Amino acid sequence: MSSLGPHAGFILAAYGAVAVILGGLIAAILLDHRAQKRALDALEQRGIGRRSGSTS
C-alpha cells in the first residue's frame, strides 16, 4: 500500500466508490429488464401483441 504514496486512502476510496456505483447501475438495469419482461408478458397474455412480431 505504500507504493500508492501518501494519497493511498483517497485512491482506494475512489476505486471503492466506482465499484459500488457500477454495481448499483448494473443491479438497476437487471431489475428494470425483469420488470419490462413481466410487463410485456402481461400485455401479450391480454392479447396485445408486438407489431414487429406479426408475420402477415
VENHUHU-V872333 format. One record per backbone hydrogen bond with DSSP energy under -0.5 kcal/mol. NH is the residue of the N-H (numbers start at 1). CO is the residue of the C=O. E is the energy in kcal/mol with one decimal. If there is no record, write none. Layout:
<<NH/CO/E> <NH/CO/E>>
This chain:
<<4/1/-1.5> <5/2/-1.0> <7/4/-0.6> <8/5/-1.3> <11/7/-2.4> <12/8/-2.7> <13/9/-2.3> <14/10/-2.3> <15/11/-2.2> <16/12/-2.3> <17/13/-2.5> <18/14/-2.2> <19/15/-2.2> <20/16/-2.2> <21/17/-2.6> <22/18/-2.8> <23/19/-2.2> <24/20/-2.2> <25/21/-2.4> <26/22/-2.5> <27/23/-2.3> <28/24/-2.4> <29/25/-2.3> <30/26/-2.4> <31/27/-2.5> <32/28/-2.3> <33/29/-2.4> <34/30/-2.1> <35/31/-2.1> <36/32/-2.6> <37/33/-2.3> <38/34/-2.3> <39/35/-2.3> <40/36/-2.5> <41/37/-2.6> <42/38/-2.3> <43/39/-2.1> <44/40/-2.4> <45/41/-2.0> <46/42/-1.3> <47/44/-1.0> <48/43/-2.5> <49/47/-0.9> <53/50/-0.6> <54/51/-1.1>>
